[in-house]
C-alpha cells in the first residue's frame, strides 16, 4: 500500500487543479461591468484595484473561491503534516 503522504500529495494536486478550474470558470463572468474611469472591462484579478464596486465579483463567486481556496490550503497543510510525521517516524 502507498504511503499516506503520497495519497495526500495526489489529493493536493487534485485540489490545485480544482481551484484553477474554479478560477477559469468564474473569471469570464466576474468582470462583466466596464470600469467607470476608463470604460474598459478588467480581469477579475484587477477588478478590486480599478473600483470598489461590488459588481465585479458576485457573492456566490466569492464563496466558491473561498471554499476552493480553503480546501486547497487544508490539503497542503495535511499533506505537509503527514509527510513530516512519516519522515519523523522513519517511513511507513
N, C-alpha and C positions, 0 to 999 in steps of 0.2 A: 504494500500500500504506500501511496505517496505521502511525503511529509505534509503536515498540516500547513506549514508556511508556503509550500508550493501551491496548494489549493487556494490559499488566500491571495497569493500573487496573481493567480488566474482570475479570481473574483475581483481583485483591484483593477486589473486590466479591463475586465468587462464593465466595471463601474465607470472607468475613464472613457470608454467607448460610448457608454450610455449617456454620460454627461455631455460629451461632444455632440452626440446625436440630438439631445435636447436643445443645445445651443443652436445647432444648424436648423432645427425645426422652428425655433422661436425667432431667430434673428430676422428673417424676411418680413414677418408681420409686426415686429416690435417697433420699427421706425417708419410707420406709415404716415406720420404727420410731418409736414415740412417745418423747418426751422423758421421761427418768427423773424430772426435778424437777416438771414441770407436767403431764405426761401428754398433751401436745399433739404433733401431728406438725408439725414445722417444715419450711420450704422448704430446699432444698439450700444456698442461699446462707447461711442462718443456722445450718445444721447443725453446723458446727465451733465456733460460738460457744456453742451450747447444751451440747454434750457432746464429749468426745474419743473416744466410742465409734465403732468403725470401721464399724458397720452403716449409717451414713448414706449413704455412697458406697462402692460396691464397687471393688475394684482394677481391674477391666476398665473401669469408668466413668471412673476417674481416668486410665488410659492413653489412653482415647478422647478425653477432654477435653484432655489434654496434647498429643496428636498434632494435634488440630484447632487448638489454640491456637498450636502451633509452626508449623504450615502457614500460618496466618493471619499470624503475625509475620514469617515468611520472605517471604511475598508483599508485605507492606507495605514491608519493607526493600528488597527487589528493585525494587519499583515506584519508591520514592524515589531509589534509587541510579541507576536507568536514566533517570529524569526529570532528575536532576541532571546526568548525563553528556550527555544530549541538549541540555539548556539550555546547558551549558558549550561544547558543540561548535557551537552555533548552530542546532540543529534538524536533523531528518533529512529 
